Amino acid sequence: MKVNYDYSLLPHNTFGMDVRAACFIEYDSETELRHLLLSEKCLPGKWLHIGRGSNLLFTKNYEGTVLHSGIKGYDLLSDGDDSVEIRVGAGEKWDDFVRYAVANEWYGAENLSLIPGEVGASAVQNIGAYGVEVKDLIVAVEAMDVTNGELRRFTNEKCRYAYRDSIFKNELKGQYIVTHVTYRLSKVPVYHLDYGNIRAELEREACALTLENIRRVIVRIRKEKLPDPKEKGNAGSFFMNPYLYKEQFKHLQNMCPDIPYYPVDDNKVKVPAAWLIERCGWKGRSVGHVSVCDKQALIIVNEGNATGDEVVRLADAIIASVHETFGITLVPEVNYI
């Protein structure tokens, strides 16, 4: 267990906010986590659990204790003819797990390459990209009750997954800490190439259809499309793509015939938030020390020395502008702390 006081959280949030925690503790096992939760270091309302901070915006110093998982490791639970099940420690970096899966020729996670964050957060946020959501891979989530230190195993169904959502973000928010996640990956080739420009890029390079090539192409696309948090602080997609009922969408489509959309089910469609933001003229605009990325309007960038409040003000201005123009209220994917 590692304990630090008056600790800079700069390495633990991709927005690059140099805020501090009164105490920062990294635990390495479920036993250590249980001990912490039942100790005075984690008094109600005085502690926060984080991963790599890729979905957080700190607006000020944190006066309590910040916990971080150091639970690592891969445990192959089953290895069948068609699939494998692998249990992964919540503290593993997500992209390291994707790299590991690709190296073993296990299909399913490759479209989620280069997404920042850790394995534990993947199960809470239901991360997704290029037509794939992690809920489609998760078998079960193991998590610890913060009130008594008891472990509970949530099956995929009990996690109540939806678009960028889970039971851990709603009914059980703040009540459990993820310790391990079990994923099922295919040993039979299963590709998702029709979202974005993956197929076009593979054809342009005239390369073989392999997991390694798909991962390489997706990593390159993401690097070209998204700013590197190490160079310019950001949390990736700042807003969730709104879901609209078809009647509402038809009205919007009459206003803007060129609006892109993706069918969700018989009643709803998904509209790209980036298109709405760009249409309102925000792409590339700067306000103080923050800006809307000139490559991808869904991303708010720390141009240097920005404060969390500056980011919030810009986000609020974007929300108001999109609502005034389209009658749609964007919802931040980023959590304000």
Residue pairs with C-beta under 8 A, 6 or more apart in sequence:
1 25
1 26
1 27
1 28
1 32
1 36
2 25
2 26
2 70
3 23
3 24
3 25
4 23
4 24
4 25
5 22
5 23
5 24
6 20
6 21
6 22
7 20
7 21
7 23
7 24
7 66
8 18
8 19
8 20
9 17
9 18
9 19
9 20
9 21
9 24
9 53
9 58
9 62
9 66
10 16
10 17
10 18
10 19
12 24
12 50
12 52
12 53
12 66
12 68
13 19
13 50
13 53
13 54
13 56
13 57
13 58
14 52
14 53
14 54
14 116
14 229
14 233
14 234
14 235
14 236
15 53
15 56
15 57
15 58
15 229
15 233
15 234
15 235
15 302
15 306
15 308
15 311
16 229
16 232
16 233
16 302
16 306
17 57
17 58
17 233
17 302
17 306
17 307
17 308
19 58
19 60
19 61
19 62
19 308
20 61
20 62
21 61
21 62
21 64
21 65
21 66
22 61
22 62
22 63
22 64
22 65
23 41
23 64
23 65
23 66
24 65
24 66
24 68
25 36
25 41
25 65
25 66
25 67
25 68
26 67
26 68
26 69
26 70
27 33
27 36
27 67
27 68
27 69
27 70
27 71
28 70
28 71
28 72
29 71
30 71
30 144
30 151
30 179
33 67
33 69
33 71
33 144
33 149
33 177
33 179
34 144
34 149
36 42
36 67
37 144
37 146
37 147
37 149
37 177
38 148
38 149
41 47
41 65
42 65
42 67
42 146
43 64
45 64
46 63
46 64
46 65
47 64
47 65
47 66
47 67
48 62
48 64
48 65
48 66
48 67
48 337
49 66
49 67
49 68
49 69
49 177
50 56
50 66
50 67
50 68
51 68
51 69
51 90
51 117
51 118
51 120
51 121
52 93
52 116
52 117
52 118
52 121
54 116
54 117
54 121
54 229
54 235
54 236
55 117
55 121
55 125
55 235
55 236
55 333
55 334
55 335
56 235
56 334
56 335
56 337
57 235
57 308
57 311
57 312
57 334
57 335
57 336
57 337
58 308
58 337
59 307
59 308
59 309
59 312
59 336
59 337
60 308
62 337
67 177
68 91
69 89
69 90
69 91
69 118
69 120
69 177
69 178
69 179
70 91
71 89
71 90
71 91
71 179
71 180
72 89
72 91
72 92
73 88
73 89
73 92
74 86
74 87
74 88
74 89
74 92
74 97
74 100
75 86
75 87
75 88
76 84
76 85
76 86
77 85
77 86
77 87
77 182
78 84
78 85
80 187
81 187
82 186
82 187
82 188
83 184
83 185
83 186
83 187
83 188
84 104
84 106
84 184
84 185
84 187
85 139
85 182
85 183
85 184
86 101
86 106
86 182
86 183
86 185
87 180
87 181
87 182
88 97
88 119
88 180
88 181
88 182
88 183
89 119
89 179
89 180
90 118
90 119
90 120
90 123
90 177
90 178
90 179
90 180
90 181
91 118
91 119
91 120
92 118
92 119
93 117
93 118
93 119
94 112
94 115
94 116
94 117
94 118
94 119
94 121
94 122
94 127
95 113
95 114
95 115
95 116
97 109
97 119
98 109
98 110
98 112
98 113
98 114
98 115
98 215
99 113
99 215
101 108
101 109
101 110
101 185
102 109
102 110
102 113
102 211
102 212
102 215
105 187
105 211
106 185
106 186
106 187
107 185
107 186
107 187
107 188
107 189
107 190
107 191
107 211
108 132
108 136
108 137
108 183
108 184
108 185
108 186
108 190
109 132
109 134
109 137
109 183
109 185
110 211
110 214
110 215
110 218
111 129
111 130
111 131
111 132
111 192
111 195
111 198
111 214
111 218
112 127
112 128
112 129
112 130
112 132
112 134
113 215
113 218
113 219
113 222
114 218
114 219
114 222
114 223
115 122
115 127
115 129
115 236
116 229
116 236
117 125
117 127
119 178
119 181
120 177
120 178
120 179
120 181
121 127
121 178
122 134
122 181
123 134
123 138
123 141
123 159
123 166
123 168
123 178
123 181
124 166
124 168
124 169
124 178
125 164
125 166
125 169
126 133
126 134
126 135
126 161
126 162
126 163
126 164
126 165
126 166
127 133
127 134
127 164
128 134
128 163
128 164
129 218
129 222
130 192
130 195
130 196
130 198
130 218
131 192
131 194
131 195
131 196
132 192
132 195
133 161
133 163
135 156
135 159
135 161
135 166
137 183
137 184
137 185
138 156
138 159
138 161
138 181
138 182
138 183
138 184
139 155
139 156
139 182
139 183
139 184
140 153
140 154
140 155
140 156
140 181
140 182
141 153
141 154
141 159
141 168
141 178
141 180
141 181
141 182
142 151
142 152
142 153
142 154
142 178
142 179
142 180
142 181
142 182
143 151
143 152
143 154
143 168
143 176
143 177
143 178
143 179
144 150
144 151
144 152
144 176
144 177
144 179
145 151
145 152
145 175
145 176
146 174
146 175
146 176
146 177
147 175
151 179
152 176
154 167
158 167
159 166
159 167
159 168
160 166
160 167
160 170
160 171
163 240
163 241
163 243
163 270
164 240
164 333
168 176
168 178
191 209
191 214
192 198
193 199
193 202
193 214
196 221
197 221
198 214
198 217
198 218
198 221
201 217
201 220
201 221
202 209
202 213
202 214
202 217
205 213
205 217
207 213
207 217
224 295
225 295
225 296
226 234
226 236
226 293
226 295
226 296
226 299
227 234
227 293
227 295
227 299
227 301
229 235
232 301
232 302
232 303
232 304
233 301
233 302
233 306
234 293
234 299
234 300
234 301
234 302
235 300
235 333
235 334
236 299
237 273
237 298
237 299
237 333
238 298
238 299
238 300
238 315
238 332
238 333
238 334
239 273
239 277
239 298
239 315
239 318
239 330
239 331
239 332
239 333
240 273
240 330
240 331
240 332
240 333
241 270
241 271
241 272
241 273
242 270
242 271
242 273
242 276
242 328
242 329
242 330
242 331
243 264
243 268
243 269
243 270
243 271
244 252
244 268
244 269
244 270
244 271
244 328
245 267
245 268
246 267
246 268
246 269
249 261
249 269
249 271
252 259
252 271
252 326
252 327
252 328
253 259
253 261
255 326
256 279
259 271
259 275
260 271
260 272
260 275
261 269
261 270
261 271
261 272
262 269
262 270
263 269
263 270
264 270
271 328
272 298
273 298
273 322
273 330
274 296
274 297
274 298
275 297
276 322
276 325
276 326
276 328
276 330
277 283
277 292
277 297
277 298
277 318
277 322
277 330
278 297
279 325
279 326
280 318
280 321
280 322
280 325
281 321
282 292
282 297
282 318
282 321
283 292
283 293
283 294
283 297
284 291
284 292
284 293
284 294
285 291
285 292
286 292
286 303
287 310
287 313
287 314
287 317
288 306
288 310
288 313
288 314
289 302
289 303
289 304
289 305
289 306
289 307
289 310
290 300
290 301
290 302
290 303
290 306
290 310
290 311
290 314
291 300
291 301
291 303
291 314
292 299
292 300
292 301
292 314
292 318
293 299
293 300
293 301
300 311
300 314
300 315
302 311
308 336
312 336
315 332
318 330
319 329
319 330
322 328
322 329
322 330
323 329
323 330
